[in-house]
Structures are given as C-alpha cells and as structure tokens.
Amino acid sequence: MDEAGKVLAKRRLPALCGGQLGQPAALTAAYAAAVRSLIAVFTKLNEQVKTLEEQVREHFGRHPDAEIYRSQPGMGAIAPTSPITRASGKKKVVAARGNLPQSGVAA
C-alpha cells in the first residue's frame, strides 16, 4: 500500500471500528416478529417433511419393484425418485404419476 493509501486507511479506520448504525425500535420489533414467524413455519415444515418421509418409506416398501430399487448401491427408501426422474428425461420430479410410465415401473 502506498503512503496515500495508508493515510486514507488511518482516517477511515475509526469510522469502521465505531458503533453500528441502529434501526428504529419499531422496525427492529417488526424484523424480530417476522423472524419468529419464519422459525415457526420452518419448524412445522420440518415436522411435516419427517411425516412425509415416513409415509413414503412405508408405502414404497409395498411396491413390487421396491426390492430392486433398494438393492442398487446408494439407494435409500426415498432416493428411488431420482432414477425415475432421470429415466423420464426430466430435471426434477413434477408429478410421480407422469414419470412412472417412462421408467418402466408402471404400465
């Protein structure tokens, strides 16, 4: 850093190390309420995801080809949607019913 840069840094350093700018109390309270609401939504969503995983695991086990999918390395109870999606040529699962015929899982 040249001499001019050092002088500039010395002048700006106190401002950078000083106190933080605050928000009005009403805005801080509004942000806090929004964050609490989001945390509650995400907590409930995580609970629902766990419930859905249990249901998928339970129902997938009833499928006649479940043993074949599970026998493939790296497959879990939920993972079989991935090869079905790839077999259909889609980038993501939009509707499982639409993917099944292309995958050979259903007629």
VMD Tcl script that draws the C-alpha trace (Angstrom):
set ca {
  {0.00 0.00 0.00}
  {1.41 3.41 -0.91}
  {1.67 6.33 1.52}
  {-1.58 7.95 0.36}
  {-3.44 4.67 0.93}
  {-2.05 4.39 4.46}
  {-3.14 7.94 5.29}
  {-6.62 7.24 3.92}
  {-6.84 3.99 5.89}
  {-5.84 5.77 9.12}
  {-8.59 8.36 8.58}
  {-11.29 5.76 7.79}
  {-10.36 3.13 10.38}
  {-12.04 4.89 13.33}
  {-15.31 5.12 11.41}
  {-15.17 1.44 10.51}
  {-14.40 0.40 14.10}
  {-17.05 2.65 15.63}
  {-20.55 1.76 16.73}
  {-23.04 0.16 14.39}
  {-25.92 2.08 12.95}
  {-29.17 1.01 14.54}
  {-32.74 0.76 13.32}
  {-35.76 2.35 14.95}
  {-37.23 0.19 17.72}
  {-40.47 -0.41 15.77}
  {-38.53 -1.73 12.77}
  {-36.36 -3.96 14.97}
  {-39.50 -5.36 16.62}
  {-41.09 -5.98 13.21}
  {-38.00 -7.85 11.98}
  {-37.97 -9.90 15.19}
  {-41.64 -10.82 14.74}
  {-41.01 -11.80 11.12}
  {-38.04 -13.99 12.11}
  {-40.06 -15.68 14.88}
  {-42.83 -16.39 12.38}
  {-40.40 -17.84 9.85}
  {-38.82 -20.04 12.51}
  {-42.27 -21.38 13.44}
  {-43.08 -22.07 9.78}
  {-39.76 -23.85 9.17}
  {-40.14 -25.88 12.35}
  {-43.60 -27.06 11.29}
  {-42.37 -27.70 7.74}
  {-39.55 -29.88 9.05}
  {-42.07 -31.87 11.10}
  {-44.22 -32.38 8.02}
  {-41.21 -33.45 5.93}
  {-40.40 -36.12 8.53}
  {-44.01 -37.32 8.46}
  {-43.97 -37.43 4.67}
  {-40.68 -39.36 4.65}
  {-42.20 -41.94 6.99}
  {-45.25 -42.31 4.75}
  {-43.14 -42.61 1.59}
  {-40.89 -45.17 3.27}
  {-43.93 -47.18 4.39}
  {-45.74 -47.08 1.05}
  {-42.68 -47.53 -1.13}
  {-41.97 -50.80 0.62}
  {-45.28 -52.13 -0.73}
  {-44.30 -51.55 -4.36}
  {-43.46 -54.78 -6.24}
  {-40.14 -53.38 -7.51}
  {-39.07 -51.77 -4.22}
  {-36.55 -54.53 -3.55}
  {-34.89 -53.94 -6.94}
  {-34.52 -50.20 -6.31}
  {-33.21 -50.74 -2.78}
  {-30.68 -53.32 -3.99}
  {-28.89 -50.68 -6.08}
  {-25.88 -49.14 -4.32}
  {-26.59 -45.85 -2.60}
  {-30.36 -46.19 -2.70}
  {-32.42 -45.43 0.35}
  {-36.15 -45.51 0.89}
  {-36.65 -42.02 -0.55}
  {-33.96 -42.00 -3.28}
  {-35.84 -44.05 -5.94}
  {-37.50 -40.89 -7.25}
  {-34.10 -39.86 -8.64}
  {-33.64 -42.73 -11.15}
  {-37.30 -42.46 -12.12}
  {-36.78 -38.77 -12.84}
  {-33.60 -39.45 -14.85}
  {-35.30 -42.23 -16.81}
  {-38.05 -39.83 -17.83}
  {-35.52 -37.24 -19.05}
  {-36.81 -34.56 -16.67}
  {-34.62 -32.44 -14.44}
  {-36.91 -32.67 -11.41}
  {-39.90 -34.62 -10.21}
  {-43.02 -32.69 -11.19}
  {-45.54 -35.48 -10.73}
  {-44.59 -39.05 -9.98}
  {-47.55 -40.38 -11.96}
  {-46.19 -38.71 -15.12}
  {-42.75 -40.26 -14.64}
  {-43.78 -43.84 -13.93}
  {-44.58 -45.00 -17.49}
  {-41.22 -43.83 -18.85}
  {-39.33 -45.52 -16.04}
  {-40.86 -48.93 -16.63}
  {-42.19 -49.02 -13.10}
  {-45.83 -48.80 -14.22}
  {-47.69 -49.60 -17.41}
}
mol new
graphics top color blue
foreach p $ca { graphics top sphere $p radius 0.5 }
foreach p [lrange $ca 0 end-1] q [lrange $ca 1 end] { graphics top cylinder $p $q radius 0.2 }
display resetview
